[in-house]
């Protein structure tokens, strides 16, 4: 089984890196705290969107493929997702 292609997420990563550079600049320029925090929330939201996109692709590709093929790894794939969700919700 091959891993899914995540190359389309590169633009999201570049945007996140740009947002982080913007936060860095705001800190260096001693901008107002609440303005900086607003930008860090935007970065967090963008990262969460990236994570959701990758997780959805994992479910659509890796997990679904293991289930269709009745692969022995299907239980492991499901456990990985359950563990991840526990960490997210902790």
DSSP file (Angstrom, degrees, kcal/mol; ACC not computed):
  #  RESIDUE AA STRUCTURE BP1 BP2  ACC     N-H-->O    O-->H-N    N-H-->O    O-->H-N    TCO  KAPPA ALPHA  PHI   PSI    X-CA   Y-CA   Z-CA
    1    1 A X              0   0    0      0, 0.0     2,-0.3     0, 0.0    61,-0.0   0.000 360.0 360.0 360.0 135.3    0.0    0.0    0.0
    2    2 A X        -     0   0    0      1,-0.1     2,-0.2    60,-0.0     0, 0.0  -0.652 360.0-108.2 -97.0 156.3    1.3    3.4   -0.9
    3    3 A X        -     0   0    0     -2,-0.3    -1,-0.1     1,-0.1    55,-0.0  -0.511  41.0-100.4 -78.6 150.4    0.9    6.6    1.2
    4    4 A X        -     0   0    0     -2,-0.2     2,-0.6     1,-0.1    -1,-0.1  -0.295  38.1-104.1 -69.0 158.1   -1.5    9.3    0.0
    5    5 A X        +     0   0    0      1,-0.1     3,-0.2    52,-0.1    -1,-0.1  -0.728  36.1 176.1 -85.9 122.3   -0.1   12.3   -1.7
    6    6 A X    >   +     0   0    0     -2,-0.6     3,-2.4     1,-0.1     4,-0.3   0.198  44.3 115.6-108.6  14.2   -0.1   15.4    0.5
    7    7 A X  G >   +     0   0    0      1,-0.3     3,-1.7     2,-0.2     4,-0.3   0.789  67.2  66.1 -58.6 -29.2    1.6   17.7   -1.9
    8    8 A X  G 3  S+     0   0    0      1,-0.3     3,-0.5    -3,-0.2     4,-0.4   0.675  91.2  65.1 -67.7 -14.5   -1.5   19.9   -2.2
    9    9 A X  G <> S+     0   0    0     -3,-2.4     4,-2.4     1,-0.2    -1,-0.3   0.573  76.4  87.3 -82.5  -8.4   -1.0   20.8    1.5
   10   10 A X  H <> S+     0   0    0     -3,-1.7     4,-2.7    -4,-0.3    -1,-0.2   0.890  85.3  53.9 -59.1 -39.3    2.3   22.6    0.7
   11   11 A X  H  > S+     0   0    0     -3,-0.5     4,-2.0    -4,-0.3    -1,-0.2   0.881 108.3  50.2 -63.8 -35.7    0.4   25.8   -0.1
   12   12 A X  H  > S+     0   0    0     -4,-0.4     4,-2.5    -3,-0.2    -2,-0.2   0.924 111.0  48.7 -64.8 -43.8   -1.3   25.6    3.4
   13   13 A X  H  X S+     0   0    0     -4,-2.4     4,-2.7     1,-0.2    -2,-0.2   0.911 110.4  50.7 -63.2 -42.6    2.1   25.1    5.0
   14   14 A X  H  X S+     0   0    0     -4,-2.7     4,-2.1     2,-0.2    -1,-0.2   0.890 110.5  49.7 -62.0 -39.1    3.6   28.0    3.1
   15   15 A X  H  X S+     0   0    0     -4,-2.0     4,-2.5     2,-0.2    -2,-0.2   0.913 110.8  49.6 -66.3 -42.0    0.7   30.2    4.3
   16   16 A X  H  X S+     0   0    0     -4,-2.5     4,-2.6     2,-0.2    -2,-0.2   0.916 110.0  50.7 -62.0 -43.0    1.2   29.1    7.9
   17   17 A X  H  X S+     0   0    0     -4,-2.7     4,-2.2     1,-0.2    -1,-0.2   0.893 110.2  50.5 -62.5 -38.7    4.9   29.8    7.7
   18   18 A X  H  X S+     0   0    0     -4,-2.1     4,-2.0     2,-0.2    -2,-0.2   0.904 109.6  50.3 -64.4 -41.1    4.0   33.3    6.3
   19   19 A X  H  X S+     0   0    0     -4,-2.5     4,-2.1     2,-0.2    -2,-0.2   0.908 110.1  50.3 -63.0 -41.4    1.6   33.8    9.2
   20   20 A X  H  X S+     0   0    0     -4,-2.6     4,-2.6     2,-0.2    -2,-0.2   0.891 108.4  51.9 -64.6 -39.0    4.2   32.8   11.7
   21   21 A X  H  X S+     0   0    0     -4,-2.2     4,-2.5     1,-0.2    -1,-0.2   0.897 108.5  52.7 -61.9 -38.8    6.7   35.2   10.1
   22   22 A X  H  X S+     0   0    0     -4,-2.0     4,-2.3     2,-0.2    -2,-0.2   0.899 108.7  48.9 -63.2 -40.8    4.1   37.9   10.5
   23   23 A X  H  X S+     0   0    0     -4,-2.1     4,-2.3     2,-0.2    -2,-0.2   0.920 110.3  51.7 -63.6 -43.8    3.7   37.1   14.2
   24   24 A X  H  X S+     0   0    0     -4,-2.6     4,-2.6     1,-0.2    -2,-0.2   0.923 110.2  48.8 -57.8 -44.6    7.4   37.2   14.6
   25   25 A X  H  X S+     0   0    0     -4,-2.5     4,-2.6     1,-0.2    -1,-0.2   0.898 109.0  52.8 -63.5 -41.1    7.5   40.7   13.0
   26   26 A X  H  <>S+     0   0    0     -4,-2.3     5,-2.8     2,-0.2    -1,-0.2   0.892 110.6  47.8 -62.1 -38.8    4.7   41.9   15.2
   27   27 A X  H ><5S+     0   0    0     -4,-2.3     3,-1.5     3,-0.2    -2,-0.2   0.934 111.9  48.6 -67.1 -46.2    6.6   40.8   18.3
   28   28 A X  H 3<5S+     0   0    0     -4,-2.6    -2,-0.2     1,-0.3    -1,-0.2   0.887 112.8  48.5 -60.6 -38.9    9.8   42.4   17.1
   29   29 A X  T 3<5S-     0   0    0     -4,-2.6    -1,-0.3    -5,-0.2    -2,-0.2   0.389 112.8-123.4 -83.6   4.3    7.9   45.6   16.3
   30   30 A X  T < 5 -     0   0    0     -3,-1.5    -3,-0.2    -5,-0.1    -2,-0.1   0.900  43.7-178.5  55.5  47.7    6.3   45.4   19.8
   31   31 A X      < -     0   0    0     -5,-2.8    -1,-0.1     1,-0.2     5,-0.0  -0.211  40.6 -68.3 -70.1 167.6    2.7   45.4   18.5
   32   32 A X    >>  -     0   0    0      1,-0.1     4,-1.9     2,-0.0     3,-0.6  -0.324  44.0-125.6 -61.8 135.5   -0.2   45.3   20.8
   33   33 A X  H 3> S+     0   0    0      1,-0.3     4,-2.7     2,-0.2     5,-0.2   0.876 108.2  51.8 -51.8 -47.2   -0.6   42.0   22.7
   34   34 A X  H 3> S+     0   0    0      1,-0.2     4,-2.0     2,-0.2    -1,-0.3   0.839 107.6  52.9 -65.4 -32.6   -4.2   41.4   21.6
   35   35 A X  H <> S+     0   0    0     -3,-0.6     4,-1.6     2,-0.2    -1,-0.2   0.901 110.5  47.7 -66.6 -40.7   -3.3   41.9   18.0
   36   36 A X  H  X S+     0   0    0     -4,-1.9     4,-2.3     1,-0.2    -2,-0.2   0.935 111.3  50.5 -64.2 -46.0   -0.5   39.4   18.3
   37   37 A X  H  X S+     0   0    0     -4,-2.7     4,-2.1     1,-0.2    -2,-0.2   0.865 105.9  56.0 -61.6 -36.5   -2.8   36.9   20.0
   38   38 A X  H  X S+     0   0    0     -4,-2.0     4,-1.4     1,-0.2    -1,-0.2   0.901 109.7  46.4 -61.9 -39.5   -5.4   37.4   17.2
   39   39 A X  H  X S+     0   0    0     -4,-1.6     4,-2.0     2,-0.2    -2,-0.2   0.869 108.9  53.6 -71.6 -36.5   -2.7   36.4   14.7
   40   40 A X  H  X S+     0   0    0     -4,-2.3     4,-2.5     1,-0.2    -1,-0.2   0.862 106.6  53.7 -66.7 -32.5   -1.6   33.4   16.7
   41   41 A X  H  X S+     0   0    0     -4,-2.1     4,-2.4     2,-0.2    -1,-0.2   0.885 106.7  52.0 -65.5 -37.7   -5.2   32.2   16.8
   42   42 A X  H  X S+     0   0    0     -4,-1.4     4,-2.2     2,-0.2    -2,-0.2   0.899 109.8  49.1 -64.0 -39.9   -5.3   32.4   13.0
   43   43 A X  H  X S+     0   0    0     -4,-2.0     4,-2.4     2,-0.2    -2,-0.2   0.933 110.8  49.9 -63.8 -46.1   -2.1   30.3   12.9
   44   44 A X  H  X S+     0   0    0     -4,-2.5     4,-2.4     1,-0.2    -2,-0.2   0.902 110.9  49.6 -59.2 -42.0   -3.6   27.7   15.2
   45   45 A X  H  X S+     0   0    0     -4,-2.4     4,-2.2     2,-0.2    -1,-0.2   0.899 110.2  50.2 -64.3 -41.3   -6.8   27.6   13.1
   46   46 A X  H  X S+     0   0    0     -4,-2.2     4,-2.0     2,-0.2    -2,-0.2   0.888 111.1  49.0 -65.3 -38.9   -4.7   27.1    9.9
   47   47 A X  H  X S+     0   0    0     -4,-2.4     4,-2.8     2,-0.2    -2,-0.2   0.914 109.8  51.5 -66.4 -42.4   -2.7   24.3   11.5
   48   48 A X  H  X S+     0   0    0     -4,-2.4     4,-2.6     1,-0.2    -2,-0.2   0.893 109.1  51.2 -61.4 -39.3   -6.0   22.6   12.7
   49   49 A X  H  X S+     0   0    0     -4,-2.2     4,-2.2     2,-0.2    -1,-0.2   0.905 110.4  48.9 -63.4 -42.0   -7.3   22.9    9.1
   50   50 A X  H  X S+     0   0    0     -4,-2.0     4,-2.4     2,-0.2    -2,-0.2   0.926 111.4  49.7 -62.0 -46.2   -4.1   21.2    7.8
   51   51 A X  H  X S+     0   0    0     -4,-2.8     4,-2.8     1,-0.2    -2,-0.2   0.924 110.8  49.5 -59.4 -45.5   -4.4   18.5   10.4
   52   52 A X  H  X S+     0   0    0     -4,-2.6     4,-2.7     1,-0.2    -1,-0.2   0.893 109.8  51.7 -61.7 -40.3   -8.0   17.8    9.5
   53   53 A X  H  X S+     0   0    0     -4,-2.2     4,-2.0     2,-0.2    -1,-0.2   0.929 113.2  43.7 -63.1 -45.4   -7.1   17.7    5.8
   54   54 A X  H  X S+     0   0    0     -4,-2.4     4,-2.3     2,-0.2    -2,-0.2   0.900 114.0  50.6 -68.0 -40.6   -4.4   15.1    6.4
   55   55 A X  H  X S+     0   0    0     -4,-2.8     4,-2.6     2,-0.2    -2,-0.2   0.922 109.9  50.2 -63.1 -44.2   -6.5   13.1    8.8
   56   56 A X  H  X S+     0   0    0     -4,-2.7     4,-3.0     1,-0.2    -1,-0.2   0.907 111.3  48.5 -60.8 -41.5   -9.4   13.0    6.3
   57   57 A X  H  X S+     0   0    0     -4,-2.0     4,-2.3     2,-0.2     5,-0.5   0.890 109.8  52.9 -65.6 -37.9   -7.0   11.8    3.6
   58   58 A X  H  X>S+     0   0    0     -4,-2.3     5,-2.3     2,-0.2     4,-0.7   0.933 113.2  43.4 -61.7 -45.9   -5.6    9.2    6.0
   59   59 A X  I  <>S+     0   0    0     -4,-2.6     5,-1.8     1,-0.2    -2,-0.2   0.944 116.4  46.9 -64.8 -47.3   -9.1    7.9    6.7
   60   60 A X  I  <5S+     0   0    0     -4,-3.0    -1,-0.2    -5,-0.2    -2,-0.2   0.819 130.1  19.7 -64.8 -31.5  -10.2    8.0    3.0
   61   61 A X  I  X5S+     0   0    0     -4,-2.3     4,-2.1    -5,-0.2    -3,-0.2   0.876 129.9  30.0-104.3 -67.4   -7.0    6.3    1.8
   62   62 A X  I  X5S+     0   0    0     -4,-0.7     4,-2.0    -5,-0.5    -3,-0.2   0.934 125.6  38.4 -68.5 -50.1   -5.1    4.3    4.3
   63   63 A X  I  ><S+     0   0    0     -5,-2.3     4,-2.3     2,-0.2     5,-0.2   0.947 118.5  48.0 -69.2 -47.8   -7.9    3.2    6.7
   64   64 A X  H  ><S+     0   0    0     -5,-1.8     4,-2.8    -6,-0.3     5,-0.2   0.900 111.7  51.2 -59.4 -41.7  -10.4    2.6    3.9
   65   65 A X  H  X S+     0   0    0     -4,-2.1     4,-2.2     1,-0.2     6,-0.2   0.914 109.8  49.3 -62.5 -43.5   -7.8    0.6    1.9
   66   66 A X  H  <>S+     0   0    0     -4,-2.0     5,-2.8     1,-0.2     8,-0.3   0.885 113.6  46.6 -64.2 -38.0   -7.0   -1.6    4.9
   67   67 A X  H ><5S+     0   0    0     -4,-2.3     3,-1.2     3,-0.2    -2,-0.2   0.927 111.7  50.0 -70.2 -44.6  -10.6   -2.3    5.6
   68   68 A X  H 3<5S+     0   0    0     -4,-2.8    -2,-0.2     1,-0.3    -1,-0.2   0.886 115.4  43.1 -60.5 -38.8  -11.4   -3.1    1.9
   69   69 A X  T 3<5S-     0   0    0     -4,-2.2    -1,-0.3    -5,-0.2    -2,-0.2   0.419 107.8-126.7 -86.6   2.1   -8.5   -5.5    1.7
   70   70 A X  T < 5 -     0   0    0     -3,-1.2    -3,-0.2     1,-0.2    -4,-0.1   0.878  45.7-176.3  49.8  39.5   -9.4   -6.9    5.1
   71   71 A X    > < -     0   0    0     -5,-2.8     3,-1.9    -6,-0.2     4,-0.3  -0.348  37.2-125.2 -67.9 142.9   -5.8   -6.1    5.9
   72   72 A X  T 3  S+     0   0    0      1,-0.3     3,-0.5     2,-0.1     4,-0.4   0.707 108.7  65.9 -62.2 -19.0   -4.5   -7.2    9.3
   73   73 A X  T 3> S+     0   0    0      1,-0.2     4,-2.7     2,-0.1    -1,-0.3   0.532  73.8  91.5 -79.8  -6.5   -3.4   -3.5    9.8
   74   74 A X  H <> S+     0   0    0     -3,-1.9     4,-2.2    -8,-0.3    -1,-0.2   0.900  86.9  47.4 -60.5 -41.4   -7.0   -2.3    9.9
   75   75 A X  H  > S+     0   0    0     -3,-0.5     4,-2.4    -4,-0.3    -1,-0.2   0.878 112.2  50.9 -66.3 -36.2   -7.3   -2.6   13.7
   76   76 A X  H  > S+     0   0    0     -4,-0.4     4,-2.4     2,-0.2    -2,-0.2   0.915 109.5  50.1 -65.2 -42.8   -4.0   -0.8   14.1
   77   77 A X  H  X S+     0   0    0     -4,-2.7     4,-1.7     1,-0.2    -2,-0.2   0.906 112.0  47.5 -62.9 -41.7   -5.1    2.0   11.8
   78   78 A X  H  X S+     0   0    0     -4,-2.2     4,-2.4    -5,-0.2    -1,-0.2   0.910 111.2  51.1 -66.3 -42.0   -8.3    2.4   13.8
   79   79 A X  H  X S+     0   0    0     -4,-2.4     4,-2.8     1,-0.2    -2,-0.2   0.881 106.2  55.6 -61.9 -38.8   -6.4    2.4   17.1
   80   80 A X  H  X S+     0   0    0     -4,-2.4     4,-2.3     2,-0.2    -1,-0.2   0.920 109.5  46.0 -59.7 -43.9   -4.1    5.0   15.8
   81   81 A X  H  X S+     0   0    0     -4,-1.7     4,-2.7     2,-0.2    -2,-0.2   0.918 112.0  50.9 -66.3 -43.0   -7.0    7.3   15.0
   82   82 A X  H  X S+     0   0    0     -4,-2.4     4,-2.0     1,-0.2    -2,-0.2   0.920 111.1  48.6 -60.6 -43.6   -8.6    6.6   18.4
   83   83 A X  H  X S+     0   0    0     -4,-2.8     4,-1.9     2,-0.2    -1,-0.2   0.905 111.4  50.1 -62.6 -42.0   -5.3    7.4   20.2
   84   84 A X  H  X S+     0   0    0     -4,-2.3     4,-2.4     1,-0.2    -2,-0.2   0.929 109.7  50.1 -62.1 -45.5   -4.9   10.6   18.2
   85   85 A X  H  X S+     0   0    0     -4,-2.7     4,-2.3     1,-0.2    -1,-0.2   0.865 107.7  54.1 -63.5 -35.6   -8.5   11.7   19.1
   86   86 A X  H  X S+     0   0    0     -4,-2.0     4,-0.5    -5,-0.2    -1,-0.2   0.915 110.3  47.1 -61.8 -42.4   -7.8   11.0   22.8
   87   87 A X  H >< S+     0   0    0     -4,-1.9     3,-0.6     1,-0.2    -2,-0.2   0.890 112.0  49.9 -67.3 -39.2   -4.8   13.3   22.6
   88   88 A X  H 3< S+     0   0    0     -4,-2.4    -1,-0.2     1,-0.2    -2,-0.2   0.904 115.1  43.3 -65.0 -41.0   -6.7   16.0   20.8
   89   89 A X  H 3<        0   0    0     -4,-2.3    -1,-0.2     1,-0.2    -2,-0.2   0.451 360.0 360.0 -87.0  -0.6   -9.5   15.9   23.3
   90   90 A X    <<        0   0    0     -3,-0.6    -1,-0.2    -4,-0.5    -2,-0.1   0.488 360.0 360.0 -77.9 360.0   -7.2   15.7   26.4
